[in-house]
């Protein structure tokens, strides 16, 4: 295992971006498909039906994403249906809930832990994407998935917390919506997109900008609502805060306890800076339900060992992502700027 995640640079047309993604990450895409095949246990017919359904939904929303995904699949020598399944994986699996998000609005800082199954530790990747309008995106994602956690050169950053609710998910997948949000140039535009994109999805998205504003939206099937956290610090884990949909015990215990830990720690903060956020996301003061997860055996079959894959802190005014690989709280962060040399800072 190396001490940092690889970064792939994508530019040009949608087809060209997909072809580079697929060719450069072909082996990792195959491994990612194998991982999700073990979780989903879908027949070939199910993969085809599900993939075609989500392709249709994505095409209605943004045909260019289908051009990118189809080229990706072709270059990776994988069935396109499987790549669409990957991009809809949040709609198809009952994921364990182990991610924590923090925003320091005054300083334009946004960060989270991404906690998931250990096989993804050496598969996850950073994509640097340059679009035709000179918008640049840096997204931390899984091979074959075209959008996830990230920020852009307009100073917008995006985090994800998976939630759990017994609802059917359909329409535009959550990860596709995340890619679209990273292509917006203002928080107002992103908020409108989050509320208007068709689909029944489950999850929480936190989006902040370099000027100190943010929104946090929770999706519960066909319904969604925006939260208005008091003060200049906002926190989210993996249960609903805007509605009483997730009790404190049982499978939600970890989420509630991590939120309580972070709430307690933030009440005694002296400074809201990068080092503070990194320290909060590395906290293990609650040995039973730590914010920063050690490897432990998942109770859900198929997930194997579960823990923190990455800790991500984004400086939105500076357009920089700091990311630490793995779950060593003493590990080093590696910094990745969104702005590449000789590129404009923001869109015209």
Number of C-alpha atoms within 10 A of each C-alpha: 8 7 13 18 20 13 15 15 15 20 17 13 15 21 19 16 22 28 23 21 27 26 17 17 20 21 14 20 27 16 16 22 18 12 16 19 17 13 16 16 11 13 10 11 9 12 21 17 14 18 21 17 16 20 26 15 18 22 14 13 18 13 14 14 20 22 18 21 27 24 23 32 24 16 18 25 15 17 15 22 22 22 26 27 28 24 27 25 18 19 23 18 11 16 16 20 21 26 28 27 26 23 27 23 21 15 18 25 26 32 31 29 31 24 27 24 21 19 16 19 20 18 18 22 22 22 23 22 21 23 15 10 9 16 23 27 28 29 26 26 19 22 28 28 24 26 25 26 25 31 31 30 29 25 24 31 33 26 29 27 24 23 26 19 16 9 13 13 19 20 21 25 26 30 22 19 22 23 20 20 27 27 21 18 19 15 22 13 12 22 18 11 15 22 14 10 15 17 18 20 25 27 22 26 23 25 26 27 26 22 15 16 17 25 19 22 19 25 23 23 17 15 12 19 14 17 15 12 13 7 9 13 17 22 20 26 29 26 27 22 14 13 10 8 12 19 12 13 11 8 13 19 16 22 25 20 19 26 19 14 18 21 15 11 12 19 9 8 9 8 10 18 14 18 10 15 23 21 13 20 24 21 18 18 11 12 11 11 18 19 30 30 27 20 18 12 14 15 11 12 9 15 19 15 15 22 23 26 26 24 24 26 29 30 23 26 17 15 23 22 25 18 23 24 23 25 20 15 19 9 12 13 18 14 15 17 19 27 22 13 7 6 13 13 17 15 12 8
